[in-house]
Amino acid sequence: MSINSAKPIHTMELGSTEWKNIIREGAKAFNIYIDQKKIDQFAKHAVELIKWNKKINLTAITDPDEIAVKHFVDSIASLSLIPHEASLIDIGSGGGFPGIPIKILIPSLSVTLIDGSRKKVNFLKHVIRSLDLKNIKACHVRAKDLAKKSAFANSFDVVICRALAALDHFVSMALPLLAKNGIIIAMKGGIAETEVESLRLLSSVKEYDFSVDLKKYTLPRFGAERSILCVKRKRSCRKF
């Protein structure tokens, strides 16, 4: 087992200097620099996540090492794909991932977080207030219902989701929300080739007409394999 893929043999205090440094080092793998104010916001988000997790089910990941890497570092892996000043919707945001870390690093984004659990949405609203984030809101609604509302049709430049289930179902659900030349970003552990092929077949249908690009990467520190699938209408996605 390589040093980079070995699981840390100790934990540290959530939000400590050591914890923040793990995020800083992990972010470097994606050529991302995080300043002190933003890393402090990450820490506050993490502390509130674990505090609320004692009352409602927000995350199964509670180890500080894993929270730093598997929630925060992983959430920002797609940052290079997201245009500044874009409108972004995070579907099934849960504990705020990936939407809140992305918003912290790109403050110019207009962000909508949605979740089907009212309790999780209450948590998201609490974090937004606690971090004093602007131009971001959390809504208690399911994506399939949101897509039926004309006010949201074709209104988001970026539709993003992490740890989703079937890719073709997610893409079909996300397309009605997507603005012209917008990007759908699906973040997942492993993506089977059959899932990608299914999407490419769907893209051949005239009314869909989108490109499919897949990027695989290794999560720093833990060595876990991850995938980002990018779907864009007509033109290819910006390369990593």
MARBA-3410 file (N, C-alpha, C, O; in Angstrom, 1 decimal):
240
0.9,-1.2,0.0,0.0,0.0,0.0,0.9,1.2,0.0,1.8,1.3,0.8 ~ 0.6,2.2,-0.9,1.4,3.4,-1.0,1.1,4.3,0.2,0.1,4.2,0.8 ~ 2.0,5.3,0.4,1.8,6.2,1.5,0.6,7.1,1.2,-0.2,7.4,2.2 ~ 0.4,7.5,0.0,-0.7,8.4,-0.4,-2.0,7.8,-0.2,-3.0,8.4,0.1 ~ -2.1,6.4,-0.4,-3.4,5.8,-0.3,-3.7,5.2,1.1,-4.8,4.7,1.3
-2.7,5.3,2.0,-2.9,4.7,3.3,-3.9,5.6,4.2,-3.8,6.8,4.1 ~ -4.8,5.0,4.9,-5.7,5.7,5.7,-4.9,6.2,6.9,-4.1,5.5,7.5 ~ -5.2,7.5,7.3,-4.5,8.1,8.5,-4.7,7.2,9.7,-5.7,6.6,9.9 ~ -3.6,7.1,10.5,-3.7,6.2,11.7,-4.2,6.9,12.9,-4.3,6.3,14.0 ~ -4.4,8.3,12.8,-4.9,9.0,13.9,-5.9,10.0,13.5,-6.1,10.3,12.3
-6.7,10.5,14.4,-7.6,11.6,14.1,-7.2,12.8,14.8,-6.3,12.8,15.6 ~ -7.9,13.9,14.5,-7.6,15.2,15.1,-8.9,15.9,15.4,-9.9,15.4,15.0 ~ -8.8,17.0,16.1,-10.0,17.7,16.5,-10.6,18.4,15.2,-9.9,19.0,14.4 ~ -11.9,18.2,15.1,-12.6,18.9,14.0,-12.4,20.4,14.0,-12.7,21.0,15.0 ~ -12.0,20.9,12.9,-11.8,22.4,12.8,-10.5,22.9,13.3,-10.2,24.1,13.3
-9.6,22.0,13.8,-8.3,22.4,14.3,-7.4,22.8,13.1,-7.7,22.6,11.9 ~ -6.2,23.4,13.4,-5.3,23.8,12.4,-4.8,22.6,11.6,-4.7,22.7,10.4 ~ -4.6,21.5,12.2,-4.2,20.2,11.5,-5.3,19.8,10.6,-5.0,19.4,9.4 ~ -6.6,19.9,11.0,-7.7,19.5,10.2,-7.8,20.4,8.9,-8.0,20.0,7.8 ~ -7.6,21.7,9.2,-7.7,22.7,8.1,-6.5,22.5,7.1,-6.7,22.6,5.9
-5.4,22.1,7.6,-4.2,21.8,6.7,-4.5,20.6,5.8,-4.0,20.6,4.7 ~ -5.2,19.6,6.3,-5.5,18.5,5.4,-6.4,18.9,4.2,-6.2,18.5,3.1 ~ -7.3,19.8,4.5,-8.1,20.3,3.4,-7.3,21.2,2.4,-7.4,21.0,1.2 ~ -6.4,22.0,3.0,-5.5,22.8,2.1,-4.7,21.9,1.2,-4.6,22.2,0.0 ~ -4.1,20.9,1.8,-3.2,20.0,1.0,-4.0,19.2,0.0,-3.6,19.0,-1.1
-5.2,18.8,0.4,-6.1,18.1,-0.5,-6.5,18.9,-1.7,-6.6,18.4,-2.8 ~ -6.8,20.2,-1.4,-7.2,21.1,-2.5,-6.1,21.3,-3.5,-6.4,21.6,-4.7 ~ -4.9,21.2,-3.1,-3.8,21.4,-4.0,-3.8,20.4,-5.1,-3.3,20.6,-6.2 ~ -4.4,19.2,-4.9,-4.4,18.2,-5.9,-5.3,18.6,-7.1,-5.2,18.1,-8.2 ~ -6.2,19.6,-6.8,-7.0,20.2,-7.9,-6.6,21.6,-8.2,-7.4,22.4,-8.8
-5.4,22.0,-7.8,-4.9,23.3,-8.1,-5.8,24.4,-7.5,-6.0,25.5,-8.1 ~ -6.2,24.2,-6.3,-7.1,25.2,-5.6,-6.4,25.7,-4.4,-5.9,24.9,-3.6 ~ -6.4,27.0,-4.2,-5.8,27.6,-3.0,-7.0,28.1,-2.1,-7.9,28.8,-2.7 ~ -7.0,27.8,-0.9,-8.1,28.3,0.0,-7.5,29.2,1.1,-6.6,28.8,1.9 ~ -8.0,30.4,1.1,-7.5,31.4,2.1,-8.0,31.1,3.5,-8.9,30.3,3.7
-7.5,31.9,4.5,-7.9,31.7,5.9,-9.4,31.8,6.2,-10.0,31.0,6.9 ~ -10.0,32.9,5.6,-11.4,33.1,5.9,-12.2,32.0,5.4,-13.2,31.5,6.0 ~ -11.9,31.5,4.2,-12.7,30.4,3.6,-12.5,29.1,4.3,-13.4,28.3,4.5 ~ -11.3,28.8,4.7,-11.0,27.6,5.5,-11.7,27.6,6.8,-12.1,26.6,7.3 ~ -11.8,28.8,7.4,-12.5,28.9,8.7,-14.0,28.7,8.5,-14.7,28.1,9.4
-14.6,29.1,7.3,-16.0,28.8,7.0,-16.2,27.3,6.8,-17.2,26.8,7.3 ~ -15.3,26.6,6.2,-15.3,25.2,6.1,-15.4,24.5,7.5,-16.2,23.7,7.7 ~ -14.5,25.0,8.4,-14.5,24.5,9.7,-15.8,24.7,10.5,-16.3,23.8,11.2 ~ -16.4,25.9,10.4,-17.6,26.1,11.0,-18.8,25.3,10.5,-19.6,24.8,11.2 ~ -18.8,25.1,9.2,-19.7,24.2,8.5,-19.6,22.8,9.1,-20.6,22.1,9.4
-18.4,22.3,9.2,-18.1,20.9,9.7,-18.6,20.8,11.2,-19.2,19.8,11.5 ~ -18.3,21.8,12.0,-18.7,21.7,13.4,-20.2,21.6,13.5,-20.7,20.9,14.3 ~ -20.9,22.5,12.8,-22.4,22.5,12.8,-22.9,21.2,12.2,-24.0,20.7,12.7 ~ -22.3,20.6,11.2,-22.7,19.3,10.7,-22.8,18.3,11.7,-23.8,17.5,11.8 ~ -21.7,18.1,12.5,-21.6,17.1,13.5,-22.5,17.4,14.7,-23.1,16.5,15.3
-22.7,18.6,15.0,-23.6,19.0,16.1,-25.0,18.6,15.7,-25.8,18.1,16.6 ~ -25.5,19.0,14.5,-26.8,18.7,14.1,-27.0,17.2,13.8,-28.1,16.7,13.9 ~ -25.9,16.5,13.5,-26.0,15.1,13.1,-26.4,14.3,14.3,-26.9,13.1,14.1 ~ -26.3,14.8,15.5,-26.7,14.1,16.7,-28.2,14.1,16.8,-28.8,13.2,17.5 ~ -28.9,15.0,16.1,-30.4,15.1,16.2,-31.0,14.6,14.9,-32.1,13.9,14.9
-30.4,14.8,13.7,-31.0,14.4,12.5,-29.9,13.7,11.6,-28.7,14.0,11.8 ~ -30.3,12.8,10.8,-29.3,12.0,10.0,-28.8,12.8,8.8,-29.5,12.9,7.7 ~ -27.7,13.5,9.0,-27.1,14.3,7.9,-25.9,13.6,7.2,-25.8,13.7,6.0 ~ -25.2,12.8,8.0,-24.0,12.1,7.4,-23.7,10.9,8.2,-23.8,10.8,9.4 ~ -23.2,9.9,7.5,-22.7,8.7,8.1,-21.2,8.8,8.4,-20.6,8.0,9.1
-20.6,9.8,7.8,-19.1,10.1,8.0,-19.0,11.1,9.2,-19.4,12.2,9.1 ~ -18.3,10.6,10.3,-18.2,11.4,11.5,-16.7,11.6,11.9,-16.4,12.4,12.8 ~ -15.8,10.8,11.3,-14.4,10.9,11.7,-13.8,12.2,11.0,-14.1,12.5,9.9 ~ -13.1,13.1,11.8,-12.6,14.3,11.3,-11.8,14.2,10.0,-11.9,15.0,9.1 ~ -10.9,13.2,10.0,-10.1,13.0,8.8,-11.0,12.8,7.5,-10.8,13.4,6.5
-12.0,11.9,7.7,-12.9,11.6,6.6,-13.8,12.8,6.2,-14.1,13.0,5.0 ~ -14.2,13.5,7.2,-15.1,14.7,6.9,-14.3,15.7,6.1,-14.8,16.3,5.1 ~ -13.0,15.9,6.4,-12.1,16.9,5.7,-12.0,16.5,4.3,-12.1,17.3,3.4 ~ -11.7,15.2,4.0,-11.4,14.8,2.7,-12.7,14.3,1.9,-12.9,14.8,0.8 ~ -13.5,13.5,2.5,-14.6,12.9,1.7,-15.8,13.8,1.6,-16.6,13.6,0.7
-15.9,14.8,2.4,-16.9,15.8,2.2,-16.4,17.1,1.6,-16.8,17.5,0.5 ~ -15.4,17.7,2.2,-15.0,19.1,1.8,-14.1,19.0,0.5,-14.3,19.7,-0.5 ~ -13.0,18.2,0.6,-12.1,18.1,-0.6,-12.8,17.6,-1.8,-12.7,18.1,-2.9 ~ -13.6,16.5,-1.5,-14.3,15.9,-2.7,-15.3,16.8,-3.3,-15.5,16.8,-4.5 ~ -16.0,17.7,-2.4,-17.0,18.6,-2.9,-16.4,19.6,-3.9,-17.1,20.1,-4.8
-15.1,20.0,-3.8,-14.6,21.0,-4.6,-13.8,20.4,-5.8,-13.1,21.2,-6.5 ~ -13.8,19.1,-6.0,-13.1,18.5,-7.1,-13.6,19.0,-8.5,-12.8,19.0,-9.4 ~ -14.8,19.4,-8.6,-15.4,19.9,-9.9,-15.3,21.4,-10.1,-15.8,21.9,-11.0 ~ -14.5,22.1,-9.2,-14.5,23.5,-9.2,-14.1,24.2,-10.5,-14.7,25.2,-11.0 ~ -13.2,23.5,-11.2,-12.7,24.1,-12.5,-13.7,24.1,-13.6,-13.5,24.7,-14.6
-14.8,23.3,-13.4,-15.8,23.2,-14.4,-16.9,24.3,-14.3,-17.7,24.5,-15.2 ~ -16.9,25.0,-13.2,-18.0,25.9,-12.8,-17.6,27.3,-13.1,-16.7,27.8,-12.5 ~ -18.4,27.9,-14.0,-18.1,29.3,-14.4,-18.4,30.3,-13.2,-19.4,30.0,-12.5 ~ -17.7,31.3,-13.0,-18.0,32.3,-12.0,-19.2,33.1,-12.4,-19.5,33.3,-13.6 ~ -20.0,33.5,-11.4,-21.2,34.3,-11.6,-22.3,33.4,-12.3,-23.3,34.0,-12.8
-22.2,32.1,-12.3,-23.2,31.3,-12.8,-24.3,31.0,-11.8,-24.1,31.3,-10.6 ~ -25.4,30.5,-12.2,-26.5,30.1,-11.3,-26.3,28.5,-11.2,-26.3,27.8,-12.2 ~ -26.3,28.1,-10.0,-26.1,26.6,-9.7,-27.1,26.1,-8.8,-27.5,26.7,-7.8 ~ -27.6,24.9,-9.1,-28.5,24.2,-8.2,-27.9,22.9,-7.8,-27.4,22.1,-8.6 ~ -27.9,22.6,-6.5,-27.4,21.4,-5.9,-28.5,20.5,-5.5,-29.3,20.9,-4.6
-28.7,19.4,-6.2,-29.8,18.5,-6.0,-29.5,17.5,-4.9,-28.5,16.8,-5.0 ~ -30.4,17.4,-3.9,-30.2,16.5,-2.8,-29.0,16.9,-2.0,-28.1,16.1,-1.7 ~ -29.0,18.2,-1.6,-27.8,18.7,-0.9,-27.5,18.1,0.4,-26.3,18.0,0.8 ~ -28.5,17.7,1.2,-28.2,17.0,2.4,-27.5,17.8,3.5,-28.1,18.8,4.0 ~ -26.3,17.5,3.7,-25.5,18.3,4.7,-24.8,19.5,4.1,-24.0,20.2,4.7
-25.2,19.8,2.8,-24.6,21.0,2.2,-23.5,20.7,1.2,-22.8,21.6,0.7 ~ -23.4,19.4,0.8,-22.3,19.0,-0.1,-22.9,18.6,-1.5,-23.8,17.8,-1.6 ~ -22.3,19.1,-2.6,-21.1,20.0,-2.6,-21.4,21.5,-2.7,-20.5,22.3,-2.7 ~ -22.7,21.9,-2.6,-23.1,23.2,-2.8,-22.4,24.3,-2.0,-22.0,25.3,-2.5 ~ -22.4,24.1,-0.6,-21.9,25.1,0.3,-20.4,25.3,0.1,-19.9,26.4,0.0
-19.5,24.2,0.1,-18.1,24.5,-0.1,-17.8,25.2,-1.5,-16.9,26.0,-1.6 ~ -18.6,24.8,-2.5,-18.4,25.5,-3.8,-18.8,26.9,-3.7,-18.0,27.8,-4.2 ~ -19.9,27.3,-3.1,-20.3,28.7,-2.9,-19.2,29.4,-2.1,-18.9,30.6,-2.4 ~ -18.6,28.8,-1.1,-17.6,29.5,-0.3,-16.4,29.9,-1.2,-15.9,31.0,-1.0 ~ -16.0,29.0,-2.1,-14.9,29.2,-2.9,-15.2,30.1,-4.1,-14.3,30.7,-4.6
-16.4,30.1,-4.6,-16.8,31.0,-5.7,-18.0,31.8,-5.2,-19.1,31.5,-5.5 ~ -17.7,32.9,-4.4,-18.8,33.7,-3.8,-19.7,34.3,-4.9,-20.9,34.7,-4.5 ~ -19.3,34.5,-6.1,-20.1,35.2,-7.1,-21.2,34.3,-7.7,-22.1,34.8,-8.4 ~ -21.2,33.0,-7.3,-22.3,32.1,-7.7,-23.6,32.5,-7.1,-23.7,32.9,-6.0 ~ -24.7,32.2,-7.9,-26.0,32.2,-7.3,-26.4,30.8,-7.1,-26.5,30.0,-8.0
-26.6,30.4,-5.8,-26.8,29.0,-5.5,-28.1,28.7,-4.9,-28.6,29.4,-4.0 ~ -28.7,27.6,-5.4,-29.9,27.0,-4.8,-29.7,25.6,-4.3,-29.2,24.8,-5.1 ~ -29.9,25.3,-3.0,-29.7,24.0,-2.5,-31.1,23.4,-2.3,-32.0,24.1,-1.7 ~ -31.4,22.2,-2.8,-32.7,21.6,-2.6,-32.5,20.2,-1.9,-31.5,19.5,-2.2 ~ -33.5,19.9,-1.1,-33.5,18.5,-0.5,-35.0,18.2,-0.2,-35.8,19.0,0.1
-35.3,16.9,-0.2,-36.6,16.4,0.1,-36.9,16.3,1.5,-38.1,16.0,1.9 ~ -35.9,16.5,2.4,-36.1,16.4,3.8,-36.2,17.8,4.4,-35.2,18.6,4.3 ~ -37.3,18.1,5.1,-37.4,19.4,5.7,-36.4,19.7,6.8,-35.9,20.8,6.9 ~ -36.0,18.6,7.5,-35.1,18.8,8.6,-33.7,19.2,8.0,-33.0,20.0,8.6 ~ -33.3,18.5,6.9,-32.0,18.8,6.3,-32.0,20.2,5.7,-31.0,20.9,5.8
-33.2,20.7,5.2,-33.2,22.0,4.7,-33.1,23.0,5.8,-32.5,24.1,5.6 ~ -33.7,22.7,7.0,-33.5,23.6,8.1,-32.1,23.7,8.5,-31.6,24.8,8.9 ~ -31.3,22.6,8.4,-29.9,22.7,8.7,-29.2,23.5,7.7,-28.3,24.4,8.1 ~ -29.5,23.4,6.4,-28.9,24.2,5.4,-29.1,25.7,5.6,-28.2,26.5,5.4 ~ -30.3,26.0,6.0,-30.6,27.4,6.2,-29.8,27.9,7.4,-29.4,29.1,7.4
-29.7,27.1,8.4,-28.9,27.5,9.6,-27.4,27.7,9.2,-26.8,28.7,9.7 ~ -26.8,26.9,8.4,-25.5,27.1,8.0,-25.3,28.3,7.1,-24.3,29.1,7.3 ~ -26.2,28.5,6.2,-26.2,29.8,5.4,-26.2,31.0,6.3,-25.4,31.9,6.0 ~ -27.0,31.0,7.3,-27.1,32.2,8.3,-25.8,32.2,9.1,-25.2,33.3,9.2 ~ -25.3,31.1,9.6,-24.1,31.1,10.4,-22.9,31.6,9.7,-22.0,32.2,10.3
-22.8,31.2,8.4,-21.6,31.6,7.6,-21.8,33.0,6.9,-20.9,33.5,6.3 ~ -23.0,33.5,7.1,-23.3,34.8,6.5,-23.1,34.8,5.0,-22.5,35.7,4.4 ~ -23.6,33.7,4.3,-23.4,33.6,2.9,-24.6,34.4,2.2,-25.7,34.4,2.7 ~ -24.2,35.0,1.1,-25.2,35.8,0.3,-25.5,35.1,-1.0,-24.7,34.3,-1.5 ~ -26.7,35.5,-1.5,-27.1,34.9,-2.8,-27.1,33.4,-2.9,-26.6,32.8,-3.8
-27.6,32.8,-1.8,-27.8,31.4,-1.7,-29.0,31.1,-0.9,-29.3,31.7,0.1 ~ -29.8,30.1,-1.3,-31.0,29.7,-0.6,-31.2,28.2,-0.5,-30.6,27.5,-1.4 ~ -31.9,27.7,0.4,-32.2,26.3,0.6,-33.7,26.1,0.5,-34.5,26.8,1.2 ~ -34.1,25.1,-0.3,-35.6,24.9,-0.5,-36.0,23.5,-0.3,-35.2,22.5,-0.7 ~ -37.1,23.3,0.4,-37.6,22.0,0.6,-38.5,21.6,-0.6,-39.7,21.9,-0.6
-37.9,20.9,-1.5,-38.6,20.4,-2.7,-37.8,19.3,-3.4,-36.5,19.2,-3.2 ~ -38.4,18.4,-4.0,-37.8,17.4,-4.8,-37.5,17.8,-6.2,-38.3,18.6,-6.8 ~ -36.4,17.4,-6.8,-36.0,17.9,-8.1,-37.1,17.6,-9.2,-37.3,18.4,-10.0 ~ -37.7,16.4,-9.1,-38.7,16.0,-10.1,-39.9,17.0,-10.0,-40.6,17.2,-11.0 ~ -40.2,17.5,-8.8,-41.3,18.4,-8.7,-40.9,19.8,-9.1,-41.6,20.6,-9.7
-39.6,20.2,-8.8,-39.1,21.5,-9.2,-39.1,21.6,-10.7,-39.4,22.7,-11.3 ~ -38.7,20.6,-11.4,-38.7,20.6,-12.9,-40.0,20.9,-13.5,-40.1,21.4,-14.7 ~ -41.1,20.6,-12.8,-42.4,20.9,-13.3,-42.9,22.3,-13.2,-43.9,22.8,-13.8 ~ -42.1,23.1,-12.4,-42.5,24.5,-12.2,-41.8,25.4,-13.3,-40.6,25.4,-13.4 ~ -42.7,26.1,-14.0,-42.2,26.8,-15.1,-41.2,27.9,-14.7,-40.3,28.2,-15.5
-41.3,28.4,-13.5,-40.3,29.4,-13.1,-38.9,28.9,-13.0,-38.0,29.7,-13.1 ~ -38.7,27.6,-12.9,-37.4,27.1,-12.8,-36.9,26.4,-14.1,-35.7,26.0,-14.2 ~ -37.7,26.4,-15.1,-37.4,25.7,-16.3,-36.2,26.4,-17.0,-36.2,27.6,-17.2 ~ -35.2,25.7,-17.4,-34.0,26.2,-18.1,-33.4,27.4,-17.4,-33.0,28.4,-18.1 ~ -33.3,27.4,-16.1,-32.9,28.6,-15.4,-31.5,28.4,-14.7,-31.1,29.4,-14.0
-30.9,27.3,-14.8,-29.6,27.1,-14.1,-28.5,26.8,-15.0,-28.6,25.9,-15.9 ~ -27.4,27.5,-14.8,-26.2,27.2,-15.7,-25.5,25.9,-15.3,-24.9,25.3,-16.1 ~ -25.6,25.6,-14.0,-25.0,24.3,-13.5,-26.0,23.6,-12.7,-26.6,24.1,-11.7 ~ -26.2,22.3,-13.0,-27.0,21.4,-12.1,-26.0,20.3,-11.6,-25.4,19.6,-12.4 ~ -25.9,20.3,-10.3,-24.9,19.4,-9.7,-25.5,18.5,-8.7,-26.4,18.8,-8.0
-24.9,17.3,-8.6,-25.4,16.3,-7.6,-24.3,15.4,-7.2,-23.5,15.0,-8.0 ~ -24.2,15.0,-5.9,-23.1,14.1,-5.4,-23.8,12.9,-4.9,-24.8,12.9,-4.2 ~ -23.1,11.7,-5.1,-23.6,10.4,-4.5,-25.0,10.1,-5.0,-25.8,9.6,-4.2 ~ -25.2,10.3,-6.2,-26.5,10.0,-6.8,-26.7,8.5,-7.1,-25.7,7.8,-7.0 ~ -27.9,8.1,-7.6,-28.1,6.8,-8.0,-27.9,6.6,-9.5,-26.8,6.7,-10.0
-29.0,6.3,-10.2,-28.9,6.1,-11.6,-28.6,7.3,-12.4,-29.3,8.3,-12.3 ~ -27.5,7.3,-13.2,-27.1,8.5,-13.9,-28.1,9.0,-15.0,-28.4,10.1,-15.1 ~ -28.7,8.0,-15.7,-29.6,8.4,-16.8,-30.9,9.0,-16.2,-31.4,10.0,-16.8 ~ -31.3,8.6,-15.0,-32.5,9.1,-14.3,-32.1,10.6,-13.9,-33.0,11.5,-14.1 ~ -31.0,10.8,-13.3,-30.6,12.1,-12.9,-30.5,13.1,-14.0,-31.0,14.2,-13.9
-29.8,12.7,-15.1,-29.7,13.5,-16.3,-31.0,13.9,-16.9,-31.3,15.1,-17.2 ~ -31.9,12.9,-17.0,-33.3,13.2,-17.5,-34.0,14.2,-16.6,-34.8,15.0,-17.1 ~ -33.8,14.1,-15.3,-34.5,15.0,-14.4,-33.9,16.4,-14.4,-34.6,17.3,-14.2 ~ -32.5,16.4,-14.6,-31.8,17.7,-14.6,-32.0,18.5,-15.9,-32.0,19.7,-15.8 ~ -32.1,17.9,-17.0,-32.2,18.6,-18.3,-33.2,19.7,-18.3,-32.9,20.8,-18.9
-34.4,19.5,-17.8,-35.4,20.6,-17.9,-35.1,21.8,-17.1,-35.6,22.9,-17.3 ~ -34.1,21.6,-16.1,-33.7,22.8,-15.3,-32.5,23.5,-15.9,-32.2,24.6,-15.5 ~ -31.9,22.9,-16.9,-30.7,23.4,-17.5,-30.8,24.6,-18.5,-31.6,24.5,-19.4 ~ -30.1,25.6,-18.3,-30.1,26.7,-19.2,-29.3,26.3,-20.5,-28.6,25.3,-20.5 ~ -29.5,27.1,-21.5,-28.8,26.9,-22.8,-27.3,26.9,-22.5,-26.8,27.8,-21.9
-26.6,25.9,-23.1,-25.2,25.7,-22.9,-24.8,25.5,-21.4,-23.6,25.6,-21.0 ~ -25.8,25.1,-20.6,-25.5,24.8,-19.2,-24.8,23.4,-19.0,-24.7,22.6,-20.0 ~ -24.3,23.1,-17.8,-23.6,21.9,-17.5,-24.3,21.1,-16.4,-24.7,21.7,-15.4 ~ -24.4,19.8,-16.6,-24.8,18.9,-15.6,-23.6,18.2,-15.1,-22.8,17.6,-15.8 ~ -23.4,18.3,-13.7,-22.2,17.6,-13.1,-22.7,16.5,-12.1,-23.3,16.9,-11.2
-22.3,15.3,-12.4,-22.7,14.2,-11.6,-21.4,13.7,-10.9,-20.5,13.2,-11.6 ~ -21.4,13.7,-9.5,-20.2,13.3,-8.8,-20.5,12.0,-8.1,-21.5,11.9,-7.4 ~ -19.7,11.0,-8.3,-20.0,9.7,-7.8,-18.7,8.9,-7.5,-17.6,9.3,-8.0 ~ -18.8,7.8,-6.8,-17.7,7.0,-6.5,-17.2,6.3,-7.8,-16.3,6.8,-8.4 ~ -17.8,5.2,-8.1,-17.5,4.6,-9.4,-18.6,4.7,-10.4,-19.8,4.6,-10.0
-18.3,4.9,-11.6,-19.3,4.9,-12.7,-19.0,3.8,-13.7,-17.9,3.8,-14.3 ~ -19.9,2.9,-13.8,-19.8,1.8,-14.7,-19.8,2.3,-16.2,-20.6,3.2,-16.5 ~ -19.1,1.6,-17.0,-19.1,2.0,-18.5,-20.5,1.8,-19.0,-20.9,2.5,-20.0 ~ -21.2,0.8,-18.5,-22.6,0.7,-19.0,-23.5,1.9,-18.7,-24.4,2.2,-19.5 ~ -23.2,2.6,-17.6,-24.0,3.8,-17.3,-23.6,4.9,-18.3,-24.5,5.6,-18.7
-22.4,5.0,-18.6,-21.9,6.0,-19.6,-22.5,5.8,-20.9,-23.0,6.7,-21.6 ~ -22.5,4.5,-21.3,-23.0,4.1,-22.7,-24.5,4.4,-22.7,-25.0,4.8,-23.8 ~ -25.2,4.1,-21.6,-26.6,4.4,-21.6,-26.9,5.9,-21.8,-27.9,6.3,-22.5 ~ -26.1,6.7,-21.2,-26.2,8.2,-21.4,-25.9,8.6,-22.8,-26.6,9.5,-23.4 ~ -24.9,8.0,-23.4,-24.5,8.3,-24.8,-25.6,7.9,-25.8,-25.9,8.6,-26.8
-26.3,6.8,-25.5,-27.4,6.4,-26.3,-28.6,7.5,-26.2,-29.2,7.8,-27.1 ~ -28.8,7.9,-24.9,-29.8,8.9,-24.7,-29.5,10.2,-25.4,-30.4,10.9,-25.9 ~ -28.2,10.5,-25.5,-27.8,11.8,-26.1,-28.0,11.8,-27.6,-28.0,12.8,-28.2 ~ -28.1,10.6,-28.2,-28.4,10.5,-29.6,-29.8,10.8,-30.0,-30.1,11.0,-31.2 ~ -30.7,10.9,-29.0,-32.1,11.3,-29.3,-32.1,12.8,-29.5,-31.5,13.5,-28.8
-32.7,13.2,-30.6,-32.7,14.5,-31.1,-33.0,15.6,-30.1,-32.3,16.6,-30.0 ~ -34.0,15.4,-29.3,-34.5,16.4,-28.4,-33.5,16.6,-27.2,-33.6,17.6,-26.5 ~ -32.6,15.6,-27.0,-31.6,15.8,-25.9,-30.4,16.4,-26.4,-30.0,17.5,-26.0 ~ -29.7,15.8,-27.4,-28.5,16.4,-28.0,-27.5,17.0,-27.1,-27.3,18.2,-27.0 ~ -26.8,16.1,-26.3,-25.8,16.6,-25.4,-24.5,15.7,-25.5,-24.6,14.6,-26.0
-23.4,16.3,-25.0,-22.2,15.6,-25.0,-22.0,15.0,-23.6,-22.5,15.5,-22.6 ~ -21.2,13.9,-23.5,-20.9,13.3,-22.2,-19.4,13.1,-22.1,-18.7,12.5,-22.9 ~ -18.8,13.7,-21.0,-17.4,13.5,-20.7,-17.2,13.0,-19.3,-18.0,13.4,-18.3 ~ -16.3,12.1,-19.1,-16.1,11.4,-17.8,-14.6,11.7,-17.4,-13.7,11.5,-18.1 ~ -14.5,12.1,-16.1,-13.2,12.3,-15.5,-13.1,11.4,-14.3,-14.0,11.5,-13.4
-12.0,10.7,-14.1,-11.8,9.9,-12.9,-10.6,10.5,-12.2,-9.6,10.9,-12.8 ~ -10.7,10.4,-10.9,-9.6,10.9,-10.1,-9.5,10.1,-8.8,-10.4,9.4,-8.4 ~ -8.4,10.3,-8.1,-8.2,9.6,-6.8,-8.3,10.6,-5.7,-7.6,11.6,-5.7 ~ -9.1,10.3,-4.7,-9.3,11.2,-3.6,-8.0,11.3,-2.7,-7.5,10.2,-2.3 ~ -7.5,12.4,-2.5,-6.2,12.5,-1.7,-6.3,11.9,-0.4,-7.4,11.9,0.2
-5.2,11.4,0.1,-5.1,10.9,1.5,-5.7,9.5,1.7,-5.1,8.7,2.3 ~ -6.9,9.3,1.1,-7.5,8.0,1.3,-7.4,7.1,0.1,-7.6,5.9,0.2 ~ -7.0,7.6,-1.0,-6.8,6.8,-2.2,-8.1,6.3,-2.9,-8.0,5.4,-3.7 ~ -9.3,6.8,-2.5,-10.5,6.3,-3.0,-10.7,6.8,-4.4,-10.4,8.0,-4.7 ~ -11.2,6.0,-5.3,-11.5,6.4,-6.7,-12.8,7.1,-6.7,-13.8,6.7,-6.2
-12.8,8.2,-7.5,-14.0,9.0,-7.7,-14.2,9.3,-9.2,-13.2,9.2,-10.0 ~ -15.4,9.7,-9.5,-15.7,10.0,-10.9,-16.5,11.3,-11.0,-17.4,11.5,-10.1 ~ -16.3,12.1,-12.0,-17.1,13.2,-12.3,-17.6,13.1,-13.7,-16.8,13.0,-14.7 ~ -18.9,13.1,-13.9,-19.5,13.0,-15.3,-20.1,14.3,-15.6,-20.9,14.9,-14.9 ~ -19.7,14.8,-16.8,-20.1,16.2,-17.2,-21.0,16.0,-18.4,-20.5,15.4,-19.4
-22.2,16.6,-18.4,-23.1,16.5,-19.5,-23.4,18.0,-19.9,-23.7,18.8,-19.1 ~ -23.2,18.2,-21.2,-23.4,19.6,-21.7,-24.1,19.5,-23.0,-23.8,18.7,-23.9 ~ -25.1,20.4,-23.2,-25.8,20.5,-24.5,-25.0,21.0,-25.6,-24.3,22.0,-25.4 ~ -25.0,20.3,-26.7,-24.3,20.7,-28.0,-22.8,20.7,-27.9,-22.2,19.9,-28.6 ~ -22.2,21.6,-27.2,-20.8,21.7,-27.1,-20.2,20.9,-26.0,-20.8,20.6,-25.0
-18.9,20.5,-26.2,-18.3,19.6,-25.3,-18.0,20.4,-24.0,-17.9,21.6,-24.0 ~ -17.9,19.6,-22.9,-17.6,20.3,-21.6,-16.2,20.8,-21.6,-15.3,20.2,-22.3 ~ -15.9,21.8,-20.8,-14.6,22.3,-20.6,-13.7,21.2,-20.0,-14.1,20.6,-19.0 ~ -12.6,20.9,-20.6,-11.8,19.8,-20.0,-11.1,20.2,-18.7,-10.9,21.3,-18.4 ~ -10.8,19.1,-18.0,-10.1,19.3,-16.7,-8.7,19.7,-16.9,-7.9,20.0,-15.9
END
